[in-house]
Amino acid sequence: MRYIRYLFLLIIGIGLLTVALANREAVTLTALPAALATLAGGNYTISLPLFIIIFASIVVGVLIGFVWEWLREYKHRAEASSQRRAREQLEREVTELKGPPAKGGEDVLALLD
């Protein structure tokens, strides 16, 4: 199984390297349209190789997906937490109701425990 994982990672690495080599040309990334950039009082552009923009977009998309999923699962985590607290409370009550262990002279009660 370990070798399959290494093979899979190797294939992904070769694919990413191929994409990086095929997209080395510099492109200009503009954060705002020209009209808004003049209103904002700045020139918000940067020149980067295209593969950096592609990889950064993938990373940002994965991070947004993780945060979105974490927020979506909040109700499940809250429900699990409340059920855990209720279970712990019931375990404490059962322990209190059982009381101390039976004494040596009470053989019948000791068998019931």
Secondary structure, DSSP 8 states (H G I E B T S, - for coil): -HHHHHHHHHHHHHHHHHHHHHT-SEEEEESS-HHHHHHHTS--EEEEEHHHHHHHHHHHHHHHHHHHHHHHTHHHHHHHHHHHHHHHHHHHHHHHHH-S---TT-HHHHHH-
